[in-house]
Amino acid sequence: MENVKDLPAGHKAYGVKDDQGRSMDTVKIIDDREKGPGHYLAVYHTMTGGRFKVHLATSTDTVNWHWERELAGSGGPGGASQPAIVQAGAGLVAAWEQEADGGSHLAFRYFASRGDLLAGRVAKSYDAPRNFGISEGTPNIYGISLNPDIDHSTIDVGAHYFDPGARHDRQQRGTLTDFASWRADKQPGLDQALTGLGATGNIGGRASVDYGGHPYTLIEGQTYDDQWDTNSPQAWASWRIFLYDEQSRAAEQLNIRTDGGSRAFANPSIADLTAPDGSPFTAVTLFVPGETAASGEGGELVYNTGTFPVTPPAPGTDRIDVGLTVQDGRFVKGSGSYASAGGYRKVCVQILDTAGKGYGSSCRNPDTDGRQLEFSAPDLDLGTTGATAFLTRITAYDGNDRAIASKDSNTLIRLDDRIDIGLTVIDGGSIKGSGSYTSTGYQKVCVGIYNQIGIRYSEACRSPRSDGRQLEFSAPDVPLRQVHDAPGTRFRTRITAYDAGGNVVASKASNEVVFNPF
């Protein structure tokens, strides 16, 4: 689930959009049971004209989607967002966050069949009353039981509510009975498991995971704690994904690794699906905030784990595809793939800058058996160029050496120097903090733990190698028994980079933790 980077190109897609160009934000995917294996339904939201709208799409590979219709958002009291969908016997139940009366609530809609869903014909509606505040939303459906139909049903639902005491979104779980009554309870255990790991900001969307009969919840949490700042790059950059054990009540932060090194992720979902050959596979979706995403990775990320098959080309066809262009240390890397049934005589992959200058190419003479093969362009050493933006291009040629097909990748913006800060936590009787840097020019980088008035309790410094690699290191732990400040004092970690003259050229601070010796 964590290692997106090493998945084959056909198993992942960044910035997923439907065939109408709509971003498929917070997408949830299920099997399209009526169509059979290898067919999928999805609900998602898109911001249009300043208003969120919920949409429905269909697919045969979980990556390429055909828009079917809007389900909510244009009419009614306000926008609609954060949808979920489940099969309910022969019908389907959709839920979303409905804006109304200056806040939001949970909206549920039942469609008696797939045909009704695609036509937008709602058989039953229920809008849940707000129990805990002005804002409730991000529904997920843990399970549904029909006894024997929707009028005699129990639907187990997770959601958030805005907690005025915590000043942030917190968790609730409720039951929709007979599609006619709603009851919910707060989930303080889930909240505390995440706040204990530094997620002291908003705690929002979630998805249920069953592994070997053991229930887990995949959930988003925000480590930046400022109720007045929800849309700055710093706020967006603090979203992380956690895995919560429903039995032990313990949580851990997941280390999601993408091709470009994006660090912030939100709105998780996970679905057990059926491949075209009938075998099971798992699809995971995450929202990658564009404000802090690596180049080409912003928007909705969809990836397939397990044995989901890469669709082979149809007999008698030729195809080229291009992978992501990424920076790995001081090198830019790119790759492409091809499948040829005889129309291509040569296929070349090359890294170029955005001014059109090429930096070496790798070429193949394809076999003509229709197999899909992948190969890479020569790595580009950033020390040999001053260009700042790059892409990968794959080009196919016919027998007369004429270019007959070409595709370009994402555009990669060169990353020379960067510092990032990790979480500050209290763990095992000590205050702990860490940071990381990517450098081609820093002379010194230091990570220290400070109290709220700037007194430094510990510090570690490095003299970075100028190779553009991202390296992480920690400040020395501060034992709580050595802290002489009053209870309630706040601590945070700060990373600082210096130039050759000893001047501060970059600095970032982490979240705060509160010292309480009792």
Long-range contacts (C-beta under 8 A, 24 or more apart in sequence): 1-254, 1-270, 1-284, 1-305, 2-254, 2-255, 2-256, 2-257, 3-257, 4-256, 4-257, 4-258, 4-259, 4-301, 4-303, 5-257, 5-258, 5-259, 7-303, 7-304, 7-305, 8-310, 8-374, 9-321, 9-323, 9-324, 9-335, 9-337, 9-374, 10-310, 10-311, 10-372, 11-303, 11-304, 11-305, 11-308, 11-310, 12-301, 12-302, 12-303, 12-304, 13-63, 13-301, 13-302, 13-303, 14-258, 14-259, 14-288, 14-296, 14-297, 14-298, 14-299, 14-301, 14-324, 14-410, 15-296, 15-297, 15-298, 15-299, 15-300, 15-301, 16-63, 16-65, 16-299, 16-300, 16-301, 16-302, 17-65, 17-299, 18-55, 18-57, 18-65, 18-66, 18-67, 19-64, 19-65, 19-66, 19-67, 20-67, 22-46, 22-48, 22-55, 22-67, 23-47, 23-299, 23-300, 24-55, 24-57, 24-65, 24-299, 24-300, 25-267, 25-287, 25-299, 25-300, 26-81, 26-82, 26-83, 26-205, 26-267, 26-269, 26-285, 26-287, 26-300, 27-269, 27-285, 27-300, 27-302, 28-83, 28-84, 28-85, 28-269, 28-271, 28-285, 29-59, 29-62, 29-269, 29-271, 29-273, 29-283, 29-285, 29-302, 30-85, 30-86, 30-87, 30-271, 30-273, 31-87, 31-273, 31-274, 32-58, 32-114, 33-87, 33-114, 34-113, 34-114, 35-114, 37-274, 37-275, 37-276, 37-277, 37-278, 38-274, 38-275, 38-276, 38-277, 40-273, 41-85, 41-92, 41-114, 41-117, 42-85, 43-71, 43-83, 43-84, 43-85, 43-94, 43-96, 44-83, 44-300, 45-73, 45-80, 45-81, 45-82, 45-83, 45-96, 48-73, 51-78, 51-79, 52-79, 52-80, 52-81, 52-99, 53-79, 53-80, 54-80, 54-81, 54-83, 54-94, 54-96, 56-117, 56-118, 60-276, 60-311, 61-311, 62-273, 62-283, 62-302, 62-304, 62-308, 63-302, 68-118, 69-118, 69-119, 69-120, 70-120, 71-96, 71-109, 71-120, 72-96, 72-98, 72-107, 72-109, 76-100, 77-101, 78-104, 80-107, 81-137, 82-137, 82-138, 82-139, 82-205, 82-267, 83-139, 84-139, 84-140, 84-141, 85-141, 86-141, 86-144, 88-144, 88-146, 88-150, 88-153, 89-146, 89-149, 89-150, 91-116, 91-123, 91-150, 92-117, 93-141, 93-144, 93-150, 93-155, 95-139, 95-141, 95-157, 96-137, 96-139, 97-136, 97-137, 97-138, 97-139, 98-127, 98-137, 102-134, 103-130, 103-133, 103-134, 103-135, 103-136, 104-134, 104-135, 104-136, 104-137, 105-129, 105-130, 105-136, 105-137, 106-136, 106-137, 106-139, 106-157, 106-159, 106-182, 108-155, 108-176, 108-179, 110-150, 110-179, 123-150, 124-150, 124-179, 126-176, 126-179, 126-180, 126-182, 128-174, 128-176, 128-182, 128-184, 129-182, 130-161, 131-161, 131-172, 131-174, 131-182, 131-184, 132-161, 132-162, 132-163, 132-172, 132-184, 132-186, 133-161, 133-162, 133-163, 133-164, 134-162, 135-161, 135-162, 135-169, 136-160, 136-161, 136-162, 136-172, 138-169, 138-204, 138-205, 138-206, 138-267, 140-205, 140-206, 140-207, 140-208, 140-269, 142-173, 142-208, 143-208, 150-179, 151-178, 151-179, 152-178, 153-177, 153-178, 153-179, 155-179, 157-184, 158-187, 158-206, 158-208, 158-217, 159-184, 160-202, 160-203, 160-204, 160-205, 161-186, 166-191, 167-227, 168-200, 168-201, 168-202, 168-203, 168-222, 168-225, 168-227, 169-202, 169-203, 169-204, 170-203, 171-203, 171-206, 171-219, 189-249, 190-217, 190-219, 190-244, 190-249, 190-251, 193-242, 193-244, 193-249, 193-250, 193-251, 194-219, 194-221, 194-242, 194-244, 194-251, 196-251, 197-221, 197-242, 197-251, 197-252, 197-253, 197-423, 197-425, 198-223, 198-423, 198-424, 198-425, 198-511, 198-513, 199-223, 199-240, 199-242, 200-225, 200-511, 201-225, 201-226, 201-235, 201-238, 202-230, 204-266, 204-267, 205-266, 205-267, 205-268, 205-269, 206-268, 207-268, 207-269, 207-270, 209-243, 209-270, 214-245, 214-247, 215-246, 215-247, 216-243, 216-244, 216-245, 216-246, 217-243, 217-244, 217-246, 218-242, 218-243, 218-244, 218-268, 218-269, 218-270, 219-243, 219-244, 219-251, 219-268, 220-265, 220-266, 220-267, 220-268, 223-423, 223-510, 223-511, 224-511, 225-511, 225-512, 233-291, 233-292, 236-264, 236-289, 236-291, 236-292, 237-263, 237-264, 237-289, 237-291, 237-292, 238-264, 238-511, 239-264, 239-265, 239-266, 239-289, 240-264, 240-265, 241-265, 241-266, 241-268, 241-286, 253-423, 256-286, 258-288, 258-294, 258-297, 258-301, 259-294, 259-297, 259-324, 259-326, 260-293, 260-294, 260-295, 260-296, 260-297, 260-324, 260-326, 260-327, 260-412, 261-294, 261-326, 261-470, 262-288, 262-292, 262-293, 262-294, 262-297, 263-292, 263-420, 264-288, 264-289, 264-292, 264-293, 265-301, 275-307, 275-308, 275-309, 276-309, 277-309, 279-307, 280-306, 281-305, 281-306, 281-307, 281-308, 282-306, 283-308, 294-326, 295-325, 295-410, 295-411, 295-412, 295-413, 296-324, 296-325, 296-409, 296-410, 296-411, 296-412, 310-372, 312-339, 312-370, 312-371, 312-372, 313-339, 313-341, 313-370, 313-372, 315-341, 315-370, 316-341, 317-341, 317-370, 318-342, 318-343, 318-344, 318-396, 318-405, 319-372, 320-344, 320-347, 320-394, 320-395, 320-396, 320-405, 320-406, 320-407, 321-394, 321-407, 322-349, 322-392, 322-393, 322-394, 322-407, 322-408, 322-409, 323-374, 323-392, 323-409, 324-392, 324-409, 324-410, 325-351, 325-390, 325-391, 325-392, 325-409, 325-410, 325-411, 325-412, 326-412, 327-382, 327-412, 327-414, 327-415, 327-468, 328-379, 329-467, 329-468, 329-469, 329-470, 330-381, 330-382, 330-383, 330-440, 330-467, 330-468, 330-469, 331-379, 331-380, 331-381, 331-382, 331-468, 332-379, 332-380, 332-382, 332-390, 332-412, 332-414, 333-376, 333-377, 333-379, 333-380, 334-376, 334-377, 334-390, 334-391, 334-392, 334-409, 335-374, 335-375, 335-376, 335-377, 335-392, 336-374, 336-375, 336-377, 336-392, 336-394, 336-407, 337-372, 337-373, 337-374, 337-375, 337-394, 338-364, 338-366, 338-372, 338-373, 338-394, 338-396, 339-370, 339-371, 339-372, 339-373, 340-366, 340-367, 340-368, 340-370, 340-396, 341-368, 341-369, 341-370, 342-368, 343-396, 343-398, 343-404, 344-396, 344-397, 344-398, 344-404, 344-405, 345-397, 345-398, 345-399, 345-401, 346-396, 346-397, 346-401, 347-394, 347-395, 347-396, 347-397, 348-394, 348-395, 348-397, 349-375, 349-376, 349-377, 349-392, 349-393, 349-394, 350-377, 350-392, 350-393, 350-395, 351-377, 351-378, 351-380, 351-390, 351-391, 351-392, 351-393, 352-390, 352-391, 352-392, 352-393, 353-385, 353-387, 353-388, 353-389, 353-390, 354-387, 354-389, 354-390, 354-391, 354-411, 355-387, 357-387, 359-384, 359-385, 382-414, 382-416, 382-440, 382-468, 387-414, 388-413, 388-414, 389-413, 389-414, 390-414, 415-468, 416-440, 416-441, 416-468, 417-441, 417-442, 417-497, 417-505, 417-506, 418-470, 418-506, 419-445, 419-495, 419-496, 419-497, 419-506, 419-507, 419-508, 420-495, 420-508, 421-493, 421-494, 421-495, 421-508, 421-509, 421-510, 422-472, 422-493, 422-510, 423-510, 423-511, 424-449, 424-491, 424-492, 424-493, 424-510, 424-511, 424-512, 424-513, 425-513, 426-480, 426-513, 426-515, 429-479, 429-480, 429-481, 430-477, 430-478, 430-479, 430-480, 431-457, 431-477, 431-478, 431-480, 431-483, 431-491, 431-513, 431-515, 432-474, 432-475, 432-477, 432-478, 433-474, 433-475, 433-492, 433-493, 433-510, 434-472, 434-473, 434-474, 434-475, 434-493, 435-472, 435-473, 435-475, 435-493, 435-495, 435-508, 436-470, 436-471, 436-472, 436-473, 436-495, 437-462, 437-464, 437-470, 437-471, 437-495, 437-497, 438-468, 438-469, 438-470, 438-471, 439-464, 439-465, 439-466, 439-468, 439-497, 440-466, 440-467, 440-468, 441-466, 441-499, 442-466, 442-497, 442-498, 442-499, 442-505, 442-506, 443-498, 443-499, 443-500, 444-497, 444-498, 444-502, 445-495, 445-496, 445-497, 445-498, 446-495, 446-496, 446-498, 447-473, 447-474, 447-475, 447-493, 447-494, 447-495, 448-475, 448-493, 448-494, 448-496, 449-475, 449-476, 449-478, 449-491, 449-492, 449-493, 450-491, 450-492, 450-493, 450-494, 451-485, 451-489, 451-490, 451-491, 451-515, 452-489, 452-490, 452-491, 452-492, 452-512, 457-482, 457-483, 457-491, 480-515, 480-517, 483-515, 483-517, 485-515, 487-515, 487-516, 487-517, 487-518, 488-514, 488-515, 488-516, 489-514, 489-515, 490-514, 490-515, 491-515
